[in-house]
Amino acid sequence: MTENNAELARRWRLVLGRYADRQLAVGEGDAELEQTLGYLYDREYKARGHRHARGRGGSLDPSALTALNWLGKARDLFPASTLERMERDAIAKYGLNELLKDPAVVDGLDAKPELATALLRSRGKLDPATAEAVRRLIAKVIADIIARLRPAFTTALTGSHSRHQRTRHASARNLDWRRTIAANLANVDPETGRMLVEDIHFATRRRRRNLQWQVIVVVDQSGSMADSVLHSAVTAAILAGLPGVSVTLLLFDTSVADMSHLATDPVEVLMTAQLGGGTDIAQAMGYAAKQVRNPSRTVLALISDFEEGGSVSALLNTTRGLAASGVTLLGLASLADEGEPWYDRGMAAKLAEAGMEIGAMTPDRFAEWLAEVTQ
């Protein structure tokens, strides 16, 4: 067997574990790797009804390891990137709640958004004793996201912008290149096309003056929208802390939960969210319409996969009414850092015809969009 084939066989043996063909022997030095992988991923094979062959040497049953001993072994055997995936699978996919009961384990986890959303999806299946650990993990994720996104929202919605007038503060950042070019058009050399710049214009910068805007964030909390629910809660918290912006935060399935009073506390919003269930967008939009105070100074962002389980005609009528009144409407198929969202394109097209702009964007792009429509 060539070296490449031998390595391929070794990898397949580690993938298949105890369920591998007898001819795929455990590689020299791979026993601990197989045992550690098997402790976690044999659950996948068992869930699919697979049975392993008997009489194959020492037992590798999951009972041979405790969850915490398994984690210790995994940390010694695998690189950080692999360990991160295994930890996420262990907690969110295979329900090893014992890991969450150890504060040291929780503090040591690399809390990524993927882990938080996985926990949110499976939160109802977790041991109540792990609720505090779940909260701590989600709080770590949210703190990281806020630190990354807050500057984008702050700059976009309260930052400075240029005015076309002279200033003594000459810098490249303040160069008004449009007026500079216009003022020096007569100084262009017809032979070379080069411009002799004699009259330079700079722009002063002043802070953007926001009048009061109401931003209504309407979030579909069906299971497939977990990533967007996470980022929506963070976005609402950031917006709620900005001057001149009031936030109405609504989560919905077949009913509507008004979370506006918790908009500044995204952790509590997420711990309260009930992911899963049906979808009644019409009811949620009808509720949102009643919250509008000044239509011309209201932005309504519907974050959903647009799979309407309620009345389509009622949804479209409400959307048309909001658009006609002057409310700025945006339908987001996704509000997350990455990933191509699946959504009902037919329903999205109908909403677009009714006056709602449809898109899928990252939170920082959403900040830019809000800045554009609230000038």
Number of C-alpha atoms within 10 A of each C-alpha: 7 7 8 9 10 12 13 12 18 17 15 14 22 23 16 17 25 25 16 16 13 11 8 16 15 19 16 7 8 14 14 12 17 19 24 22 18 22 20 19 18 21 15 13 16 11 8 8 8 12 10 14 11 8 7 10 6 6 12 18 12 16 9 12 15 14 19 16 12 18 19 13 16 21 14 10 14 14 10 13 9 12 18 18 13 19 21 21 17 20 19 23 17 14 18 19 19 16 22 25 18 13 12 10 16 16 14 8 16 18 20 17 21 15 22 25 23 17 23 27 22 16 21 12 12 18 14 12 12 17 16 13 20 21 18 17 23 25 19 19 21 22 13 13 18 16 11 12 17 20 15 18 23 17 16 21 26 16 17 14 15 15 14 13 12 13 15 9 13 14 11 9 10 17 18 20 14 11 16 16 17 11 15 15 12 11 15 13 11 8 6 7 9 10 14 13 14 10 12 15 21 24 22 18 17 11 12 16 14 16 12 14 19 25 22 23 23 28 27 30 27 22 18 16 23 24 23 24 30 26 24 27 26 26 25 23 23 22 22 22 15 16 15 15 16 19 23 21 25 23 26 26 22 18 15 20 18 17 20 20 11 18 26 20 18 25 24 16 23 22 14 14 21 19 23 16 13 18 22 22 29 22 20 25 23 16 18 22 18 8 14 19 11 14 19 15 17 24 23 24 23 25 25 27 24 23 18 16 13 16 13 17 10 15 22 21 16 20 24 18 15 24 18 13 12 14 23 22 22 23 21 26 24 27 27 22 13 11 12 10 15 11 16 13 14 11 16 22 14 14 23 19 13 20 19 25 16 19 15 20 20 16 22 20 15 21 22 15 15 19 19 11 11 17 10
